[in-house]
Amino acid sequence: GDSVTQMEGPVTLSEEAFLTINCTYTATGYPSLFWYVQYPGEGLQLLLKATKADDKGSNKGFEATYRKETTSFHLEKGSVQVSDSAVYFCALSDLGFGNEKLTFGTGTRLTIIP
Amino acid sequence: DTAVSQTPKYLVTQMGNDKSIKCEQNLGHDTMYWYKQDSKKFLKIMFSYNNKELIINETVPNRFSPKSPDKAHLNLHINSLELGDSAVYFCASSQVRGAYEQYFGPGTRLTVT
């Protein structure tokens, strides 16, 4: 079945540091890939997405590139801010096989210190 | 103008009780979902409905029964609550069946004592 593996957290960085959160996936078809973010006390929000190989999703300074050859979708940001502190979830949706649900990774808690 | 709303936000109850969580979306979406997030933040789908029709039922105990009176509402009823049901439950919706993006509600934190 489909699965998503994220790097273990928690991750603690200083403000303006470079961020990478690793994500790899296993899927039987041609999945779309997503990063969702959950701020404290809130529901999940879509951060960015990519629907085919080599696509780059970007939003709010975050980027992730769909790499089919390495089955990866790593999240990056060049300079993090305190307001980026949240839990980040990598997810896939493998619509090609009638699988219409999102499969999530376990989440990575990110804390940015001033 | 909340897109996906859930009530209640917090629910504390005793083992064996029956409780319901309500979800409403005002986005005009066709598909709605229930997810369970455990204490380690792991998020797993429970059910999805498309135009009031059950699409996904992910091996959830029979004590959990979703009900969709119309496509804007998806409620979750839980019978005979157990300690292991304690979690945060999220409702979500998407524009059409199989749409890429889902919109999540703020969550309902259920604590069973």
Chai-1 contact restraints between the chains, C-beta under 6 A:
chainA,res_idxA,chainB,res_idxB,connection_type,confidence,min_distance_angstrom,max_distance_angstrom,comment,restraint_id
A,S32,B,Y100,contact,1.0,0.0,6.0,A-B,restraint_1
A,E42,B,P106,contact,1.0,0.0,6.0,A-B,restraint_2
A,G43,B,F90,contact,1.0,0.0,6.0,A-B,restraint_3
A,G43,B,F104,contact,1.0,0.0,6.0,A-B,restraint_4
A,G43,B,G105,contact,1.0,0.0,6.0,A-B,restraint_5
A,G43,B,P106,contact,1.0,0.0,6.0,A-B,restraint_6
A,G43,B,G107,contact,1.0,0.0,6.0,A-B,restraint_7
A,L44,B,F104,contact,1.0,0.0,6.0,A-B,restraint_8
A,L46,B,E101,contact,1.0,0.0,6.0,A-B,restraint_9
A,V87,B,K41,contact,1.0,0.0,6.0,A-B,restraint_10
A,L95,B,G98,contact,1.0,0.0,6.0,A-B,restraint_11
A,E100,B,G98,contact,1.0,0.0,6.0,A-B,restraint_12
A,K101,B,I45,contact,1.0,0.0,6.0,A-B,restraint_13
A,K101,B,I56,contact,1.0,0.0,6.0,A-B,restraint_14
A,F104,B,L43,contact,1.0,0.0,6.0,A-B,restraint_15
A,T106,B,F42,contact,1.0,0.0,6.0,A-B,restraint_16
A,G107,B,K41,contact,1.0,0.0,6.0,A-B,restraint_17
